[in-house]
Amino acid sequence: MRILGMDTPELLFIGLIVVLLFGANKLPELGKSVATTIKEFKKAMKETPADDKKPTDEKK
């Protein structure tokens, strides 16, 4: 299995490091926080303020 160019052993190693750093009890909370952050980021990327929109047909 390859994800982001990494094979299974690399992914398992990264997972082990995450568990050691944050602890097994904090992982669900951490996952929820990451998901919320990604959702908010995507929402902000879709919203563009009116100031950013420039008319393409300007008359001088």
Secondary structure by P-SEA (a helix, b strand, c coil): cccccccaaaaaaaaaaaaaaccccaaaaaaaaaaaaaaaaaaaaacccccccccccccc
